[in-house]
């Protein structure tokens, strides 16, 4: 069985081992694959693993040997699932491997927005505390989370984990999900308009679908309190970036914390790169060592299950 990994570097930059996958077949691993290289590299593969390399309908039609696709992530928008289903190719993902890492990163963004820890630490390094006439100083408002309302859009495993952390901080929790989800009694499910109107913090944890693309637009941003924060650790295109930059720069929103953008890496003219009080991290919320080890383990289990005739975590 010939296995090809199209873009394995972000999963394994060198601190993990591919030996478990290599034990399952003839394995070729590419760190990265450019779009024009995809067909040539996957041509002889029966199993393809991809993280962000797109496999669209045209690709699948030109890969007659392909029998199985395993996505090195939870989100599967890089694969044309309908085209794969039509060709009898199961597509698996790795659900929930990064739940706690992404929830942790979500609050890292929020705590930076509310306490500006990096800024104040740098101010100390620059000698500003040493020159201060008082025992304490701060030059941004410091905001306590207890008593604030967090609105969560997308109440899957990550959204639920974020809710639990928010509850521990003493926040009230609103939630919205496309389908009903079980939740603790202190979570109040409501509509999107209420989420945007009532929340002090809106946190996005929904998948990228035609329904969620551009979900956070100028109209919904206008509903938010000028003191509110927006967090996005889901997918970049869920947010209209031009509208968010305009809201931040006009002071209609207090701040944003983003781990994802619509194009990654972002071009230098992305309007959010210079927006006021906008913290952007490089799509790394998922990438703790613990999460990547789980991702590797479940991916190997996915391939092994397919070879045994019992594919698991199939999304199509």
C-alpha positions, 0 to 999 in steps of 0.5 A: 500500500503506497501512502503519501503525506503531502504536507507533514511539516506542521504536524511533525517539524522533527520532534515526532516520529513517522515510524508508525505510519511507515510500518503500514506501507510504502510511505513518502512524506513531503514537508510541503506541497505546492498546488502545482505539485499535488497531482504528480506527488499523489499520482501513485498513492492509494492513501493520501494524507493532507493537512492544508493541501487542497484535493478538489474534484479535478484532483480526485478525477485524475487520481485513479489509484486513490482509495482513502484520504486522511486529513491531518486536522479536524476541519475537512474543507480542503477536500471535496467530500462530495466528489470523494463520496461519489468515487467511493473514497472515504475521508477521515479526520482527527476530531477533538485532538486539539480541544484543550490546546485551542481552548487554552489559546483562546483564553491566552488571547482574551487575557492579553486583551484584558491585561496587556501582559506582553505590553506591560512586561515589555514596559518593565524591560524598558525600565519604565517601572524602575523610573515610576514614582509609584509601586505600580503602574499600568497604561491600559484599562485592566478588565476583570472577567468575572461577571462578564458575558461570553458568547460562544458560536459553535458548541462542539468540543472546543466551544464546550471546553471554552465554556467550562473555562469561562465558567471557572472565571465567573463569566456568564455563558451564552451559546449558539450552535447549528444543531442542538447540543447537550450543555451544563445548566449554566449555558444559555443557548440563544440566537446569533443576534442576542449573542452579538448584542449581549456578549462582552466577548464573542468567541468563534468555534464553528467550522467553515461552511457556506453558512458560516463564511462571512458570519461576522460581518459589518451588520453583526459587528455593529450589534456588538458593544463598543467595549466588547472583544471578538476572538477567532480560533476557528477559521479565518473566512468566518470573519469579514476582515475588512469590516472587522478592521474598520470597526476596530479602527473606528473604536466601535469594538474594543479589541480582537484576538485572532489565531486564524486569517482568511489567507495564511500566511497573510499578505502584507496588505491584510487590513487586520495586521495594522488594526487597532488593538488587534492581536494576531497569532500565527494559527498555532493554537492547535500545535502544542506538543501534546496535541500534535502527538494525539494528532499523529496517533489518531492519524495512524489509527485511522490509516490502520483502521482503513487497511483493516476494512473498518474505516473510522472518523469518516466524514463523508 
